[in-house]
Amino acid sequence: YLTPLIGGLIADQYFGSKKAVKFGAILMSAGYLLLAFSGGENAKPYVMINDQRYEVVIDNDGEDAGQYVVSGENRYKISGNDDGSITLNGATGADLPANVGADSYRFDADRNDVSVILLFLSLGLIIVGNGYFKPNISTIVGTLYPEGDPRRDAGFTIFYMGINLGSIISQFLAPLIAVAYGYQWGFALAGFGMLLAWARFHFAGPALADYGNPPPNGKNRDFIIVIASLLAVPVAWFLLNNAMETASVAHEVAATGIVAYIASQPLLGQVMFFVYVIAMIGIPLWAVFSLKSVERDRMIVAVVLTFFSVVFWTLFEQAGSSLTLFADRNTELDILGVYTMPAGQVQIFNPLFIVIFAPIFSVMWLWLGKRGLEPSVPLKFAIGLVLVGLGFLVLVFGSQFHDANYLVPLFWLAFAYFLHSLGELCLSPVGLSMITKLSIKKLVGMMMGVWFLSSAMAQYVGGIVAQFASTETVGGEVLNAQVSLETYLGVFKTIGVAGIIAGVVLLVLWPLLKKGMHGVK
């Protein structure tokens, strides 16, 4: 989500949106297919206890399921304690102590270096490809509607429904394929799916002939752009590798101040903060000194709403981190004793709700618009922020109904996803439409990139938030389910309240922002 800023600008000036989408699809497909071959041996976990290394084995069978420390011929089951220490059940002190303090052990794992390199190269291709694909497919949708067309918000909602149809298919199939055949086949399926999408788009015929073409006065720089894009892949690899090697735990430095905090981040995080700040400050300043009053005000409103979207996506993107881990560790995933849902599959609730309610929202916006009752874009954003905050608070409320194993009924997680999905429909497709309506025409692609840059910022901050919800695990399994649940609920309550506060602040700014839009609906 950082690269769409560059991909949108290149499309605006040289490539055109249509060619950028095709090139991005090819790069992403190559990345997914390479991911299918990047797997190697599983990481081998170990633990350092009082500066001595011990192998850790995972047993998934029956009553003996758990994590074990191996010492010679003996193995001891690991239990986590509330104070962060661990208990080695059966240890007498002859070879290992029965209790190990929180500061006296560290879990880690040995990884295959070749697999890590291939992983980052694959992700590099996907990142660069996404930079071309993500902003420009949305830009093309915006060009389908003339300026002032009331159908634009509804059109983007339908477009968004299509995105989530694909998400439903992937969220349903990928976990099943991964469990049955291995993750490599899930990645291969994604790669072939993207190739099919490229073919359908490439051979669209006259339907898109008049849309997304290069600018009339733009110079042909295709060869240079392709070479530069391929050279950007190892740059992405370097940034990812740097992030893995130098990432800091957020809560260890958060109290040292914002400057020290940013300086403590990996290079990728520093680049993210720098580019984001430049965009959020630079675009309004440029608009003030370079544009006429109406264009200036609209661009500033677009930047302000984009800023508030960071709060929404920071909360919403917990779906891919803390909410999925919450599902795995503290949610009862058995459905009526008939089917046990894989934790990775719980994210299917979001696209499912989107597909169900997107047509309803599309019709609702049109119906309200014809009667002059459609909420303005800032009001829709405020509603979305409140809904995503309420989703977390609902989950906090429902967690009081956990069972003896500290597993929360699946209903409450599904209900949280329901509220998040309604909030997403109020903000995301509306935000895409807003960018195409408020941005000056020659910079729509770049501004779409700024919109996705905010998503990048949100995902990065969301990852930091997820660190606060992390608990000690070995081989992906928590050591203390009660501590895990209490940790998640503390974080969910905090960010839920933060989302509602942000929505209220935007509601207060609503009249001023609406005035700055100068009649744009």
WOKA-V977837 format. One record per residue. N is the residue number from 1. PSI is psi as a letter, one per 40 degrees, with the letter a starting at -180 (none if undefined). NEAR is the number of other ideal C-beta (glycine too) atoms within 8 Angstrom. D_LAST is the distance of its C-alpha to the last C-alpha in Angstrom with 1 decimal. Layout:
# WOKA-V977837
n->N psi->PSI near->NEAR d_last->D_LAST
n->N psi->PSI near->NEAR d_last->D_LAST
This chain:
# WOKA-V977837
n->1 psi->e near->10 d_last->26.9
n->2 psi->d near->11 d_last->28.3
n->3 psi->d near->13 d_last->29.1
n->4 psi->d near->15 d_last->25.7
n->5 psi->d near->16 d_last->25.1
n->6 psi->d near->9 d_last->28.2
n->7 psi->d near->19 d_last->27.5
n->8 psi->d near->18 d_last->24.0
n->9 psi->d near->11 d_last->25.6
n->10 psi->d near->12 d_last->28.5
n->11 psi->d near->17 d_last->26.4
n->12 psi->d near->11 d_last->24.4
n->13 psi->d near->8 d_last->27.8
n->14 psi->d near->13 d_last->30.3
n->15 psi->d near->13 d_last->30.0
n->16 psi->i near->12 d_last->26.8
n->17 psi->d near->15 d_last->24.7
n->18 psi->d near->12 d_last->26.8
n->19 psi->d near->12 d_last->30.1
n->20 psi->d near->16 d_last->28.9
n->21 psi->d near->15 d_last->27.9
n->22 psi->d near->11 d_last->31.4
n->23 psi->d near->13 d_last->33.2
n->24 psi->d near->16 d_last->31.5
n->25 psi->d near->15 d_last->32.4
n->26 psi->d near->10 d_last->36.0
n->27 psi->d near->14 d_last->36.3
n->28 psi->d near->14 d_last->34.8
n->29 psi->d near->14 d_last->37.2
n->30 psi->d near->11 d_last->40.1
n->31 psi->d near->16 d_last->39.2
n->32 psi->d near->15 d_last->39.1
n->33 psi->d near->12 d_last->42.4
n->34 psi->d near->12 d_last->44.0
n->35 psi->d near->15 d_last->43.1
n->36 psi->d near->12 d_last->45.1
n->37 psi->e near->8 d_last->48.1
n->38 psi->e near->12 d_last->47.5
n->39 psi->i near->8 d_last->49.0
n->40 psi->a near->6 d_last->52.5
n->41 psi->i near->6 d_last->54.6
n->42 psi->i near->3 d_last->52.8
n->43 psi->i near->8 d_last->52.8
n->44 psi->h near->8 d_last->56.0
n->45 psi->i near->13 d_last->55.4
n->46 psi->i near->12 d_last->57.9
n->47 psi->h near->13 d_last->58.4
n->48 psi->h near->11 d_last->60.1
n->49 psi->h near->12 d_last->62.2
n->50 psi->f near->7 d_last->64.2
n->51 psi->e near->4 d_last->63.8
n->52 psi->h near->6 d_last->65.2
n->53 psi->h near->6 d_last->63.3
n->54 psi->i near->12 d_last->63.3
n->55 psi->i near->9 d_last->61.9
n->56 psi->h near->15 d_last->59.4
n->57 psi->i near->8 d_last->59.4
n->58 psi->h near->11 d_last->57.0
n->59 psi->h near->9 d_last->58.4
n->60 psi->e near->4 d_last->56.1
n->61 psi->h near->5 d_last->58.8
n->62 psi->a near->4 d_last->59.6
n->63 psi->e near->3 d_last->60.7
n->64 psi->e near->7 d_last->61.4
n->65 psi->h near->7 d_last->57.8
n->66 psi->a near->9 d_last->56.8
n->67 psi->h near->14 d_last->57.2
n->68 psi->h near->12 d_last->60.7
n->69 psi->h near->14 d_last->62.3
n->70 psi->h near->10 d_last->65.2
n->71 psi->h near->9 d_last->68.3
n->72 psi->b near->5 d_last->71.3
n->73 psi->e near->2 d_last->72.2
n->74 psi->i near->8 d_last->70.2
n->75 psi->i near->8 d_last->66.5
n->76 psi->h near->12 d_last->64.8
n->77 psi->h near->11 d_last->61.7
n->78 psi->h near->15 d_last->59.0
n->79 psi->h near->9 d_last->57.5
n->80 psi->i near->12 d_last->54.9
n->81 psi->i near->10 d_last->55.4
n->82 psi->d near->6 d_last->53.2
n->83 psi->e near->5 d_last->54.3
n->84 psi->e near->7 d_last->53.4
n->85 psi->i near->9 d_last->57.0
n->86 psi->i near->12 d_last->58.1
n->87 psi->h near->11 d_last->61.2
n->88 psi->g near->14 d_last->63.3
n->89 psi->h near->9 d_last->64.8
n->90 psi->e near->7 d_last->68.5
n->91 psi->i near->11 d_last->68.9
n->92 psi->e near->5 d_last->72.0
n->93 psi->e near->6 d_last->71.9
n->94 psi->d near->5 d_last->74.4
n->95 psi->d near->6 d_last->71.9
n->96 psi->i near->13 d_last->68.5
n->97 psi->i near->8 d_last->67.8
n->98 psi->d near->9 d_last->66.5
n->99 psi->h near->9 d_last->63.8
n->100 psi->h near->12 d_last->61.9
n->101 psi->i near->7 d_last->59.9
n->102 psi->d near->7 d_last->56.3
n->103 psi->e near->3 d_last->57.4
n->104 psi->e near->7 d_last->60.1
n->105 psi->i near->11 d_last->58.2
n->106 psi->h near->5 d_last->55.5
n->107 psi->i near->11 d_last->54.2
n->108 psi->a near->8 d_last->53.3
n->109 psi->i near->8 d_last->53.7
n->110 psi->h near->6 d_last->55.2
n->111 psi->i near->7 d_last->52.9
n->112 psi->h near->8 d_last->53.7
n->113 psi->d near->6 d_last->52.9
n->114 psi->d near->7 d_last->52.4
n->115 psi->d near->12 d_last->49.9
n->116 psi->d near->11 d_last->47.9
n->117 psi->d near->9 d_last->47.9
n->118 psi->d near->12 d_last->46.8
n->119 psi->d near->10 d_last->44.1
n->120 psi->d near->12 d_last->42.6
n->121 psi->d near->13 d_last->43.0
n->122 psi->d near->13 d_last->41.1
n->123 psi->d near->13 d_last->38.3
n->124 psi->d near->16 d_last->38.3
n->125 psi->d near->14 d_last->37.8
n->126 psi->d near->13 d_last->34.9
n->127 psi->d near->12 d_last->33.3
n->128 psi->d near->14 d_last->33.5
n->129 psi->d near->17 d_last->32.5
n->130 psi->d near->14 d_last->29.4
n->131 psi->d near->16 d_last->28.4
n->132 psi->d near->18 d_last->28.2
n->133 psi->d near->13 d_last->26.9
n->134 psi->d near->13 d_last->24.2
n->135 psi->d near->16 d_last->21.7
n->136 psi->d near->19 d_last->22.4
n->137 psi->d near->10 d_last->22.1
n->138 psi->d near->14 d_last->18.5
n->139 psi->d near->16 d_last->18.0
n->140 psi->d near->14 d_last->19.6
n->141 psi->d near->12 d_last->17.2
n->142 psi->d near->15 d_last->14.3
n->143 psi->e near->10 d_last->16.5
n->144 psi->e near->7 d_last->17.0
n->145 psi->h near->8 d_last->13.7
n->146 psi->i near->4 d_last->13.4
n->147 psi->h near->4 d_last->10.7
n->148 psi->e near->4 d_last->7.8
n->149 psi->h near->7 d_last->9.3
n->150 psi->e near->10 d_last->7.6
n->151 psi->e near->8 d_last->10.6
n->152 psi->d near->12 d_last->9.8
n->153 psi->d near->14 d_last->9.2
n->154 psi->d near->12 d_last->12.1
n->155 psi->d near->12 d_last->14.0
n->156 psi->d near->15 d_last->14.0
n->157 psi->d near->16 d_last->15.1
n->158 psi->d near->11 d_last->17.9
n->159 psi->d near->12 d_last->18.8
n->160 psi->d near->14 d_last->19.1
n->161 psi->d near->13 d_last->21.3
n->162 psi->d near->8 d_last->23.5
n->163 psi->d near->8 d_last->24.0
n->164 psi->d near->14 d_last->25.1
n->165 psi->d near->10 d_last->27.5
n->166 psi->d near->9 d_last->29.3
n->167 psi->d near->12 d_last->29.3
n->168 psi->d near->12 d_last->30.9
n->169 psi->d near->8 d_last->33.6
n->170 psi->d near->9 d_last->34.3
n->171 psi->d near->13 d_last->34.4
n->172 psi->d near->10 d_last->36.7
n->173 psi->d near->10 d_last->39.0
n->174 psi->d near->12 d_last->39.3
n->175 psi->d near->12 d_last->40.9
n->176 psi->d near->10 d_last->43.3
n->177 psi->d near->12 d_last->44.3
n->178 psi->d near->12 d_last->44.7
n->179 psi->d near->6 d_last->47.0
n->180 psi->d near->5 d_last->49.0
n->181 psi->e near->5 d_last->49.3
n->182 psi->i near->8 d_last->47.9
n->183 psi->d near->7 d_last->44.7
n->184 psi->d near->11 d_last->45.6
n->185 psi->d near->11 d_last->45.0
n->186 psi->d near->13 d_last->41.5
n->187 psi->d near->12 d_last->40.7
n->188 psi->d near->11 d_last->42.4
n->189 psi->d near->11 d_last->40.3
n->190 psi->d near->11 d_last->37.1
n->191 psi->d near->15 d_last->38.5
n->192 psi->d near->10 d_last->39.5
n->193 psi->d near->9 d_last->36.1
n->194 psi->d near->12 d_last->34.3
n->195 psi->d near->10 d_last->36.8
n->196 psi->d near->8 d_last->36.0
n->197 psi->d near->9 d_last->32.3
n->198 psi->d near->12 d_last->33.2
n->199 psi->d near->8 d_last->35.4
n->200 psi->d near->8 d_last->32.8
n->201 psi->d near->11 d_last->30.3
n->202 psi->d near->7 d_last->33.0
n->203 psi->f near->6 d_last->34.3
n->204 psi->e near->7 d_last->31.0
n->205 psi->a near->5 d_last->32.5
n->206 psi->e near->4 d_last->30.4
n->207 psi->d near->5 d_last->27.3
n->208 psi->e near->10 d_last->26.0
n->209 psi->d near->6 d_last->28.2
n->210 psi->e near->4 d_last->25.5
n->211 psi->i near->10 d_last->23.2
n->212 psi->f near->12 d_last->23.8
n->213 psi->i near->6 d_last->26.8
n->214 psi->i near->9 d_last->28.3
n->215 psi->i near->9 d_last->27.2
n->216 psi->d near->4 d_last->29.4
n->217 psi->e near->3 d_last->31.2
n->218 psi->i near->9 d_last->31.4
n->219 psi->i near->4 d_last->34.9
n->220 psi->h near->6 d_last->36.3
n->221 psi->f near->7 d_last->36.9
n->222 psi->d near->9 d_last->36.9
n->223 psi->d near->6 d_last->40.4
n->224 psi->d near->7 d_last->39.8
n->225 psi->d near->11 d_last->36.5
n->226 psi->d near->9 d_last->38.2
n->227 psi->d near->8 d_last->41.2
n->228 psi->d near->8 d_last->39.2
n->229 psi->d near->12 d_last->37.1
n->230 psi->d near->7 d_last->40.4
n->231 psi->d near->8 d_last->41.8
n->232 psi->e near->11 d_last->38.8
n->233 psi->d near->12 d_last->39.9
n->234 psi->d near->9 d_last->42.9
n->235 psi->d near->9 d_last->40.8
n->236 psi->d near->14 d_last->38.6
n->237 psi->d near->13 d_last->41.9
n->238 psi->d near->8 d_last->43.3
n->239 psi->d near->12 d_last->40.2
n->240 psi->d near->12 d_last->40.4
n->241 psi->d near->10 d_last->44.2
n->242 psi->d near->11 d_last->43.9
n->243 psi->d near->12 d_last->41.4
n->244 psi->d near->8 d_last->43.9
n->245 psi->d near->7 d_last->46.8
n->246 psi->e near->8 d_last->45.5
n->247 psi->h near->8 d_last->42.8
n->248 psi->i near->9 d_last->43.4
n->249 psi->h near->7 d_last->42.9
n->250 psi->d near->11 d_last->40.1
n->251 psi->e near->7 d_last->41.8
n->252 psi->e near->6 d_last->44.9
n->253 psi->e near->11 d_last->43.3
n->254 psi->d near->7 d_last->40.2
n->255 psi->e near->4 d_last->42.4
n->256 psi->e near->7 d_last->43.5
n->257 psi->i near->6 d_last->40.4
n->258 psi->d near->5 d_last->37.3
n->259 psi->d near->6 d_last->39.2
n->260 psi->d near->9 d_last->42.1
n->261 psi->d near->12 d_last->39.7
n->262 psi->d near->10 d_last->37.9
n->263 psi->d near->7 d_last->41.3
n->264 psi->e near->8 d_last->42.6
n->265 psi->i near->11 d_last->40.0
n->266 psi->i near->12 d_last->40.8
n->267 psi->d near->9 d_last->40.0
n->268 psi->d near->12 d_last->36.9
n->269 psi->d near->11 d_last->35.5
n->270 psi->d near->11 d_last->36.3
n->271 psi->d near->10 d_last->34.6
n->272 psi->d near->12 d_last->31.5
n->273 psi->d near->11 d_last->31.4
n->274 psi->d near->8 d_last->32.2
n->275 psi->d near->11 d_last->29.6
n->276 psi->d near->12 d_last->26.9
n->277 psi->d near->8 d_last->27.9
n->278 psi->d near->8 d_last->28.1
n->279 psi->d near->12 d_last->24.6
n->280 psi->d near->11 d_last->23.0
n->281 psi->d near->8 d_last->25.0
n->282 psi->d near->8 d_last->25.6
n->283 psi->d near->12 d_last->22.1
n->284 psi->d near->11 d_last->20.9
n->285 psi->d near->8 d_last->24.4
n->286 psi->d near->9 d_last->24.2
n->287 psi->d near->12 d_last->20.8
n->288 psi->d near->9 d_last->22.4
n->289 psi->e near->5 d_last->25.4
n->290 psi->e near->5 d_last->24.2
n->291 psi->i near->10 d_last->20.8
n->292 psi->i near->5 d_last->19.7
n->293 psi->d near->6 d_last->17.9
n->294 psi->d near->7 d_last->14.3
n->295 psi->d near->10 d_last->14.9
n->296 psi->d near->11 d_last->16.8
n->297 psi->d near->11 d_last->14.4
n->298 psi->d near->14 d_last->11.6
n->299 psi->d near->16 d_last->14.5
n->300 psi->d near->12 d_last->15.8
n->301 psi->d near->13 d_last->12.7
n->302 psi->d near->13 d_last->12.9
n->303 psi->d near->13 d_last->16.6
n->304 psi->d near->10 d_last->16.3
n->305 psi->d near->14 d_last->14.2
n->306 psi->d near->14 d_last->16.6
n->307 psi->d near->9 d_last->19.4
n->308 psi->d near->12 d_last->18.5
n->309 psi->d near->15 d_last->18.4
n->310 psi->d near->12 d_last->22.0
n->311 psi->d near->12 d_last->23.0
n->312 psi->d near->17 d_last->21.4
n->313 psi->d near->13 d_last->23.1
n->314 psi->d near->13 d_last->26.3
n->315 psi->d near->15 d_last->26.6
n->316 psi->d near->12 d_last->25.4
n->317 psi->e near->12 d_last->27.7
n->318 psi->e near->12 d_last->30.7
n->319 psi->d near->11 d_last->30.7
n->320 psi->e near->7 d_last->32.5
n->321 psi->c near->11 d_last->35.0
n->322 psi->d near->12 d_last->35.9
n->323 psi->d near->13 d_last->34.5
n->324 psi->d near->13 d_last->36.4
n->325 psi->d near->11 d_last->39.5
n->326 psi->d near->12 d_last->39.2
n->327 psi->d near->12 d_last->39.2
n->328 psi->d near->8 d_last->42.3
n->329 psi->d near->10 d_last->44.2
n->330 psi->f near->13 d_last->43.3
n->331 psi->h near->14 d_last->41.9
n->332 psi->h near->8 d_last->44.0
n->333 psi->e near->11 d_last->42.9
n->334 psi->h near->7 d_last->45.5
n->335 psi->h near->9 d_last->44.0
n->336 psi->f near->5 d_last->46.5
n->337 psi->e near->4 d_last->49.3
n->338 psi->d near->4 d_last->48.3
n->339 psi->h near->6 d_last->46.0
n->340 psi->h near->6 d_last->45.5
n->341 psi->h near->9 d_last->42.1
n->342 psi->i near->9 d_last->42.2
n->343 psi->d near->11 d_last->40.3
n->344 psi->e near->10 d_last->38.2
n->345 psi->e near->11 d_last->37.1
n->346 psi->d near->16 d_last->35.4
n->347 psi->e near->13 d_last->32.2
n->348 psi->d near->11 d_last->31.9
n->349 psi->d near->12 d_last->30.5
n->350 psi->d near->14 d_last->27.1
n->351 psi->d near->13 d_last->26.5
n->352 psi->d near->10 d_last->28.1
n->353 psi->d near->12 d_last->25.7
n->354 psi->d near->15 d_last->22.8
n->355 psi->d near->11 d_last->24.2
n->356 psi->d near->7 d_last->24.8
n->357 psi->e near->11 d_last->21.5
n->358 psi->d near->15 d_last->19.1
n->359 psi->d near->9 d_last->19.5
n->360 psi->d near->8 d_last->19.2
n->361 psi->d near->11 d_last->15.8
n->362 psi->d near->12 d_last->14.6
n->363 psi->d near->9 d_last->15.9
n->364 psi->d near->8 d_last->14.7
n->365 psi->d near->12 d_last->10.9
n->366 psi->d near->11 d_last->11.6
n->367 psi->d near->8 d_last->13.9
n->368 psi->d near->10 d_last->11.7
n->369 psi->d near->12 d_last->8.8
n->370 psi->d near->7 d_last->11.7
n->371 psi->e near->6 d_last->12.9
n->372 psi->f near->5 d_last->10.0
n->373 psi->e near->5 d_last->10.8
n->374 psi->h near->9 d_last->8.4
n->375 psi->i near->6 d_last->8.5
n->376 psi->i near->11 d_last->6.0
n->377 psi->d near->13 d_last->7.1
n->378 psi->d near->13 d_last->10.2
n->379 psi->d near->11 d_last->11.2
n->380 psi->d near->12 d_last->11.3
n->381 psi->d near->17 d_last->13.3
n->382 psi->d near->13 d_last->15.6
n->383 psi->d near->12 d_last->16.3
n->384 psi->d near->17 d_last->17.2
n->385 psi->d near->18 d_last->19.6
n->386 psi->d near->13 d_last->21.3
n->387 psi->d near->13 d_last->21.9
n->388 psi->d near->16 d_last->23.5
n->389 psi->d near->18 d_last->25.6
n->390 psi->d near->12 d_last->26.7
n->391 psi->d near->16 d_last->27.8
n->392 psi->d near->15 d_last->30.3
n->393 psi->d near->13 d_last->31.6
n->394 psi->d near->12 d_last->32.1
n->395 psi->d near->14 d_last->34.2
n->396 psi->d near->11 d_last->36.2
n->397 psi->d near->8 d_last->36.9
n->398 psi->d near->14 d_last->38.0
n->399 psi->e near->13 d_last->40.2
n->400 psi->e near->5 d_last->42.8
n->401 psi->f near->7 d_last->43.8
n->402 psi->i near->10 d_last->45.1
n->403 psi->a near->6 d_last->48.5
n->404 psi->d near->3 d_last->51.8
n->405 psi->e near->6 d_last->50.6
n->406 psi->f near->11 d_last->47.4
n->407 psi->h near->10 d_last->45.3
n->408 psi->i near->15 d_last->42.1
n->409 psi->h near->9 d_last->41.3
n->410 psi->d near->12 d_last->38.8
n->411 psi->d near->7 d_last->36.8
n->412 psi->d near->14 d_last->35.4
n->413 psi->d near->16 d_last->34.3
n->414 psi->d near->10 d_last->32.6
n->415 psi->d near->12 d_last->30.9
n->416 psi->d near->14 d_last->29.6
n->417 psi->d near->15 d_last->28.3
n->418 psi->d near->11 d_last->26.6
n->419 psi->d near->13 d_last->24.7
n->420 psi->d near->14 d_last->23.9
n->421 psi->d near->13 d_last->22.6
n->422 psi->d near->11 d_last->20.2
n->423 psi->d near->17 d_last->19.0
n->424 psi->d near->13 d_last->18.7
n->425 psi->d near->15 d_last->16.5
n->426 psi->e near->12 d_last->14.1
n->427 psi->d near->13 d_last->14.2
n->428 psi->d near->9 d_last->15.7
n->429 psi->d near->12 d_last->14.0
n->430 psi->d near->15 d_last->10.6
n->431 psi->d near->14 d_last->12.1
n->432 psi->d near->16 d_last->13.4
n->433 psi->d near->13 d_last->10.2
n->434 psi->d near->11 d_last->8.8
n->435 psi->d near->17 d_last->12.0
n->436 psi->d near->15 d_last->11.9
n->437 psi->d near->10 d_last->8.6
n->438 psi->d near->11 d_last->9.8
n->439 psi->i near->13 d_last->13.5
n->440 psi->i near->8 d_last->15.7
n->441 psi->d near->5 d_last->17.0
n->442 psi->e near->6 d_last->20.6
n->443 psi->e near->9 d_last->19.8
n->444 psi->d near->15 d_last->17.3
n->445 psi->d near->16 d_last->20.3
n->446 psi->d near->11 d_last->21.6
n->447 psi->d near->14 d_last->18.3
n->448 psi->d near->18 d_last->18.3
n->449 psi->d near->16 d_last->21.8
n->450 psi->d near->15 d_last->20.9
n->451 psi->d near->14 d_last->18.6
n->452 psi->d near->13 d_last->21.7
n->453 psi->d near->15 d_last->24.0
n->454 psi->d near->14 d_last->22.5
n->455 psi->d near->12 d_last->23.4
n->456 psi->d near->12 d_last->26.8
n->457 psi->d near->12 d_last->27.1
n->458 psi->d near->16 d_last->26.2
n->459 psi->d near->12 d_last->28.7
n->460 psi->d near->11 d_last->31.3
n->461 psi->d near->10 d_last->30.8
n->462 psi->d near->14 d_last->30.7
n->463 psi->d near->9 d_last->34.0
n->464 psi->d near->9 d_last->35.4
n->465 psi->d near->14 d_last->34.3
n->466 psi->d near->12 d_last->36.0
n->467 psi->d near->10 d_last->39.1
n->468 psi->d near->10 d_last->39.3
n->469 psi->e near->13 d_last->39.4
n->470 psi->i near->6 d_last->42.2
n->471 psi->i near->12 d_last->45.7
n->472 psi->h near->10 d_last->48.9
n->473 psi->i near->9 d_last->49.3
n->474 psi->h near->13 d_last->52.0
n->475 psi->f near->8 d_last->51.3
n->476 psi->e near->5 d_last->47.8
n->477 psi->h near->9 d_last->49.4
n->478 psi->i near->11 d_last->49.0
n->479 psi->d near->13 d_last->52.2
n->480 psi->h near->12 d_last->51.3
n->481 psi->d near->11 d_last->48.8
n->482 psi->d near->8 d_last->48.7
n->483 psi->d near->12 d_last->47.9
n->484 psi->d near->13 d_last->45.2
n->485 psi->d near->13 d_last->43.5
n->486 psi->d near->8 d_last->43.8
n->487 psi->d near->12 d_last->42.3
n->488 psi->d near->13 d_last->39.3
n->489 psi->d near->10 d_last->38.6
n->490 psi->d near->8 d_last->38.9
n->491 psi->d near->12 d_last->36.3
n->492 psi->d near->14 d_last->33.9
n->493 psi->d near->11 d_last->34.2
n->494 psi->d near->8 d_last->33.4
n->495 psi->d near->14 d_last->30.3
n->496 psi->d near->15 d_last->29.0
n->497 psi->d near->10 d_last->29.2
n->498 psi->d near->11 d_last->27.7
n->499 psi->d near->17 d_last->24.5
n->500 psi->d near->13 d_last->24.2
n->501 psi->d near->9 d_last->24.8
n->502 psi->d near->13 d_last->22.1
n->503 psi->d near->14 d_last->19.6
n->504 psi->d near->10 d_last->20.9
n->505 psi->d near->8 d_last->20.7
n->506 psi->d near->13 d_last->17.0
n->507 psi->d near->9 d_last->16.6
n->508 psi->d near->6 d_last->18.5
n->509 psi->e near->10 d_last->16.4
n->510 psi->d near->12 d_last->13.1
n->511 psi->d near->6 d_last->13.2
n->512 psi->d near->7 d_last->14.3
n->513 psi->d near->14 d_last->11.7
n->514 psi->d near->10 d_last->8.8
n->515 psi->d near->7 d_last->10.9
n->516 psi->e near->10 d_last->11.4
n->517 psi->e near->13 d_last->8.0
n->518 psi->f near->8 d_last->8.9
n->519 psi->e near->4 d_last->6.1
n->520 psi->h near->8 d_last->3.8
n->521 psi->none near->8 d_last->0.0
